């Protein structure tokens, strides 16, 4: 339909009823009076009238979108119409909803009927961007692309810059049905597509398998639409994620926009056509209304506007740029201004698409209309990546020019920041190069962001959340500044910037990227022996914590250099980082280095290094179940770390504190601390730290018997881990093993526990007792015996009481009654000595079985009922398999239950005869033999206590029993006898 006029009809009420064309009424009351029933929608707004009397404009489209929601005979009313109706009719408020045009949400009311949920855009998970202007035309194109998506899982909307690819893709995404979500990923200023997709979807990236596979694992069984916008400068990355999803996610689809196809198998390329002339004219008129509110298409302007739209070949961006000039020029002046420019460009370089040349002409013409001040500002904005602030652009001095550029649609203003569309940024960059200013402006860009980063550094030691809020939005600009600075002949500024933003790479799993920048910075001056080099090496150690926790080489080099230079603050941090590297491999060394780090940190007044050292000392004590010593260290560390916003370390401290509470069977406290740890870690988006805290929370749920809650906590990582191989997240395999075990899936649980040990670390002893228990339950006794023997050897060697007690208990289930009693009671003693109340409950179950095996059913029943009551009071039920094993004993008693402390005292009193002689070597218990062996080696009582996890008093008591049984008086005699006996 050709319209020569679009004249205003004023503010009217629109009625869209059934399949009929929109009808106009002077008032809402008249519209409602004309209603013959639903489905229908009523809206009030400003309307334009075409030549044939057909109403058009944004208000009409709004009413049509509202009508599309009014299924099943409903009558929907917009907020503006509802306000005009007042109390005249009864309306049901259905809340605020987004409509498929993606503009601002609309409060919707229903007339009559029974209110129910609307199938609006909000019913589907999505992050589709809110559009500030309406979508004009392209109804046919939207339907065509929807059909393509129904038959092909990868559709690329291809076309030149400004052809409307982005708006068309967003409209298609809003009008399709994907029950598991529609996700929009903007790639304008992105270098790593897969990581950006992962960040947008909230998928943690496992470093070993990479972001693309992490995303594919998450989406493997979901019906989702992923929209990748502006792929042209990251084609390889976009192709990688698209192929990975096509290969691994049968119900996912990908819609991309790009100036050129991705070039991968399975891709359907849909070329975005120019707007039809009538659609272009409608777009021009609608956008013109924003700069000239009274503008309409009348006889004097219609010809010029049609000429403009024809010459611009219907390219939406060009039409919008031309319309933006209506604030200062008449339509015929715009048309005249384009004439010569297009003539010039049609004689431009061969091979360039005509639409691209037309857009270049539109941009060039728009650029030529700027005064010189605005041109200078425009071209200099080309150096910014991802957006910029007014201060970065030049401050108040450039504000007038920047405002004019925003008015002309050459710059976008978004939430206090500014941004150039990529097409415009490239055009501006070309103008910058023509002016010979690229190097100078990039130097100023580097200087600005170096100053910003260095000015923000003090926040690192007092409020890291404030630092992150200040620095994180500038990540893309900092990347660009680093690339420029590190590439210069004199890399000093780039190196300073790399040192200043080292903490940035601890956010959102960007450690590998950060290490690359820091390594480049160090490599530019490999022989440098200055504090800057020491800072860079320290930064590498900090970042390695999240990417390569066993690698302490950079921290060691930093420590050497900081010591040489007398930089005590850096020395303290490098000592802490070195201690951190030793935590998994040498607990004693980690303790010693952490103690030294704490002393140096106190001298340097470095709170972060001091609290890091406290944390590490607390972790070492926790690993050895010296919880009374660990707790105050961790509490003191947490106070400082949380105050400064050191979320990574603070979340670790809270997680360890949760572990202490769990070991003490204090589930409410353990759950509270675990949840706090998750909340503290979440903003970092770091796979290692977030997942470590989630593991702790899942383990607490597991101990409480809520297996489903535990699996829900682990769900974001479960599929990822199935493909990640030997991913290192301490405790994760053990948690998943425990969850499957409690669900009765023993074979699956066994496979997880087999993944738990990490050779060469104290984690090598983790999960072995559980493996032994599962092997025993599966009837694989010989394997269980071998695994448990290894568990006892490793846990004794690493001095790990809790896992040692677990292994001893499991050995007891396989042993003859006399030896079983020794093993179970040694396990109980270990747990009591270290305050492991949760383990004590397991000891009581083991001793219940032992008593029943010995024919002492009455005693066994008293222990069982008392332990069951304690579990109920503490909220820690048995594993279902353990409960079933006890149920088979058929124990019952009328005796009242004892308290936990009383039943422990009871089982120790009723230990009974042990069937061994009262004197001589044969009378010594396994624990007494261990004490004799260490005493013969020359160990002192405190050393024996440390090795065997017992107090000095307990060691002294064991030695007294040994002396009595062997008829000797002192250590000298014992050493002489033992030397002959043990050799």
C-alpha positions, 0 to 999 in steps of 0.5 A: 500500500502506497501512502502519500500522507500520514496525518495525526488523528490525535489521542484516541482509544483503539479497539482490537477485537477478534480478527477485525482491523483496529477501530478508533473511538473518541473515548474508552467508554465508546470503545467498551460500548462497541465490544461484542465480547473477547478476545479483545484489547483496548488501548489509548494513544496518539494515532496516525491515519494513512490515505485510506483511513487505516490507523497506524503508529506505535499505539496501534501496534501496542494494542495489537500486541495486547490483543495477541495476549487476550486468548480464550475470550479475555478482554485486556485493557492497557494502563492508560485506558484504565486510568481514563476509565477510573471507577466506571468499570471493574478491572482486575490488575494483572500486573506488569508484563513485557509485550513482544515489541520489547519496549517498556513493560506495560501494566495490564488489566482485565475486564470481567471474567476470572483473572488468570496468568498471561502468556506474556514474554515474562513467562519464559526465562529471557534477558532480551534487551528492552528497546527504547523505540518500537519495531516498525514493519518486517512482519513478513521477515519475522515470519520467514525467520521463525520458519527457518528456525523451526527447521534449522537449528543455526540461522544467521541473519547476514547483512551489512552494518545498519541493515537491522539485523539486531532488531530483527533478531530480537523481534524473532526471539521475542515471538518464538516459544522456547520453554527453557529460555531465550538468551541474548549475548551482545558481542560488540566488544567481546574477544572470547565468545564462549566465555561471554555466553557462559557469563550471560547464562550464568554457567561456571567455566571449568578451565580444563574443558573450556567455556564452549563445552561448559555451556554445551554441557549445561544446555544439553537437554534444554529447549533454548534459543541462544542469540549471538549479536554482532559476530563479524569480528569474532567469527571463529569464536561464534562458530566454535560455540555454535558448532558445540551446541549443534553437536551436543544440544539437540533441542537448542537453537542458535540465531546469530547476526553477522556481516558475513556467515559463520561458515560452519556445517548446518548453518542457514544463512538468511540475508536481511533485505532492506526495508520496503519503501513504505516500511522505511517511510513509516520508520522515518516518520516514527523516528522523526517524531522523537526530534520534531514532535509535530512532524507528520507526512503531508503533501509537502514532505512526502516526496522528500521522505520517500526519496530519502528512503529510496536513496538510502536503500531502506537500510534502517540505521541510515534511515534513522540517522537521516531522521535524526537531522530533522531537528535542524533540517527540513526533509528536502534539505536532507534529501539534497544533502544525500544527492552528491554524496551518493553519487560519489560513493557509487563510484567508490571501490569495486566489490563492496556491496551496494548497501554497504556503500550506501550506509557509508554514504549515510554515515559520511554525510552525517559526519560531514554535517557535524561541526569541527568540534563534534567531528574531533570528539566523534573520531576520538571516541573510536579508541573506547571498547565496550563503553566509556564514561564522560570523564574518560571522553574528556569531561565537561569540556566535551559534554556539549559535543557528546550531547549533540552526538547522542542527539544525532544517534551517533553515540548511545547513552546507557545508564550513565555510560556511552557507547558507539555501535561497532559500525560507527566505531569502525567509521570513527576509527577510520576518520581517526587514522585519516587525521593521523591521531591514532597513536596520540589518542590511544596514548591518552586512552592508556594514560587515563585508564592507568590513572584510573587503575592506580587511583583505585588501588587503595580500595584493594586494601580497604574495600574490594567490593568498591574496587570491583565496582569501580574497575570491573565496568572498564574491563574492555577498556583496560584490555585495550589499554594493556594491549597498546601499552605492552606493545610499545617500545617502552612498555613501562605504562603497560606494565604498571597497568598490568600490576595495578589490575592484577586482582581483576582477573580473579573475577568471573573465572578470567584467571588464564587471561590475566596470567597471559597479560602478567606474563607478557608484562614480566617478559617485556623486561625479564631482567628487571629487579625493581618493585614493579617486577616484584608486584607483577610476580606477586600478581601472577601468584594471586591469579594462579590461586584460581587457575593453578593452585599448585604452582608457586613458582611466580610467588617464589620468584616474587618472594626472592625479589621482594626480599632483595628489595626490602619490600616487606608488604610484597614479601608478606604476600608472596610468603602467604601465596607460597604457603597456600601452594604448600597447603595441599602438599606439605601441611607442616611447611605450609604452617611454618611459612604461614607463621612467617608470613603473618609476622612479616605482614604485621611488621608491614601493616598489611592486613590482607597478608596477615589475614591470609596467613591466619586463614592458612594456619586455620586450614592446616589446623582444620585438616588435622582436626585441631578445631579448637585451635583452628576456630579462633584463627579462622574467626580473626581472619574472616573479620578482616577479609569480610570487612575489606571485601576479600570475597574469595578468601572469606568464602573459603574461611566460612566454608571451613568454619562450616566444616568445623560446625558439621564435624561437631554435629551442629547442623544449624550453624554448619548450614548458616555458615555454608550459605553465607560462604556461597553468598560471599563467593557468588559475585566473583563468578569463579568456578573453583571458589563458588563450587567449593562453597556449594560443595560444603552446602551440599554436604550439610544437606547430605548430613541432614538427610536431604539428598534432593537438596544436595543434588539441587545445589550441585546441579549447575556443575554435575553435568559439567563434571561428568565431562571434565575428567580430573577437574580439581575442586577439593571435596567435590567428588566426595560430596557427589559420592556421598549423595549417590551413596545415600540414594542407594546408587553404590556403584556410582558412588564408588566411581565418585569416591575413586576420583576423590584422591589427589596423588601427592597431596593430603587429599590422597587420603580422602575418600578411601574409607568410603571406598572401602565401606562401599566395596565391603557393602558390594561384597568385594572384601579383598579390595576393601581390605587393601583400600582400607590398609592404604587409607590407614597408612596415608592418614597416619602419615599425614596425621589426619584424625577424622579420615583415620578414624573412618578407616579404622571403623571400616577395618573393624567391620571386616575384623574378628571380634577382638581386633574389631573391638580394638579398631572401633575403640581406637576410632572412638578415642580419636573422635572424642579427642578431637571433638568429632561428634558426628564421627562419634555417632558412627562409632556408636553404630559400629560398636552396636554391631560389635556388641550384637556380634558378641551376643550382648544384644541388651547392651547393643540395644541400649547403645542403638536407641541412645544413638538414634535419639542423639541423631534425631536431636541433632538432625543427622540421620544415618545413611539408609544403607547403615540404617538397614544394616542395623535394622537387620540386627532386630534389637529392641529394649525397654530401657530409656535412652541415654544422653550422647555423653552417657552412652559414650561412657557406657560403651567405654565401661562395657568394653569387657574382656579383650581375650588377651593375657594380662601381661607380656607383649601379647597383652599390648593393644594395637594403640599401645604397640604404636606408642611403644614403636614411637617411644623406641624411635626416640619420640617425646610424649608431645611428638607421640601425641601429635603423630597419634592424635592424642593428648600428652596425658593420654600418651602418658597413660598408655606408657604407664599401662605398657610399663605395668604389663611388661614389668618395667620402670622407664623409657630406657628399659622400654627402648632396650626391650623394644629394640630386641622385640621389634627388630 
